[in-house]
């Protein structure tokens, strides 16, 4: 639990948008805050297209292929993080559409205050 608290405190200091985002999403559980901190640390929501974020988080259905290893496109830890965040946000077990909606909402909230240039 101490490691969890350190991650959350570090995210609050490093990213000022983290506290604003946690309050806007109304996330109060420690696991939800940890998942949000992990996503903000590893995913570049501001400069990445939605398709790239969807690939990274593993929200595409994997293609079965013997030649290409399509299942290696995403990071499993980030997929679990978005799942934990969606569970904290929706208070239920989320389906794929709910996870994707939450990712779009995160990208919108993080990029609304940025100006081009």
N, C-alpha and C positions, 0 to 999 in steps of 0.2 A: 504494500500500500504506500510505502514511503517513496518508492520509485515512481509510482503513479502521480503522487503529489508533486514530485520534482519536475516531471514532464509538463504538468499543467502550469506550474508556476513559471517555468522557463518559456513556455509558449506565450503566456500573458506578458512577459517582459520583452520577448523578442519581436512579437507581432502585435502591434497595437490594435489591429483589426480583429484579433482573436476574441478579446473580451466583448467587443461590439457584436461580433457574429454569434457568440454563445448566448448573449442576451436576446438577440433578435430571433434566434431559433428556439429560445426558451429551453435550453438544455441545462439541467441541474444535476444529473447523475454523474458520478466520477468516471464511469466507463465511457459515457458519451463525450465528456470533455476530453478524455484521453484520446478517443478516436478522432475528434476534431483536431486536436493538436498534432496527431500523427499525419493526418491528411494535409494540414496546412504546411507541415514541414517538408513533405515529400512531393506534393503535387503542385505544379505551377498553374493555378487557375487563371491568372491574369493573361498569360501569353500562350496558353495551349488551346487548340480548338476543342470543341466538345467531343469530336470523334476520337481524338488522341487520348483525352481523359477517359472516355468510355473503354478504349482498348487497354489502357493502363490499369484500370480498376477491374477489368474482367467482366464487364457487363454485357459483352457480346456472347452469343452462344458459340462454344468452341466447335470448330470444324474438324471432323474426323478425317485424317489424312496420314498415310504412311510416309510420304515424302517430307512434308512440311510439319514442323512441330508448332502448330497454331496455339496449343495450350500453353506454350512458354511465353506468350505475348504479354501476359499480365503478371502483376505482383500479388501473390496470395495474401500477404500481410495487409496490403492496402484494400484488398477485397473484403477481408474480415473487418477492417476498420470502418469501411463504408456501411457494412452490415450492422456493426455495433452502434454507429451513429444513427442509422435509420431506426434501429430498435429504440433508442433513447428518444428520438424525435416523434415517432408514431405510436410508441407504447405498445406495439404488437410485433409479431414476426413479420418483417417486410417482404414483399415480393419484388420482382425485378423492376417493375414500373415505378414503384414507390422509391426504390434506390435511385433510379435514373432521374426522377423528378427532384429528389433531394440534391443530386449533383448539379442539376441545372440551376436550382435555387441558390446553391453555394456559389456557383460561378457568377450568377447575376448579382448577388449581394457583395461579392468581392470586387467586381469590376464596375459597379455603378458610380463610385466616387472618383474613378480614375479618368483623367483627361488625356487624349492622344497627344503625343509629342513630348 
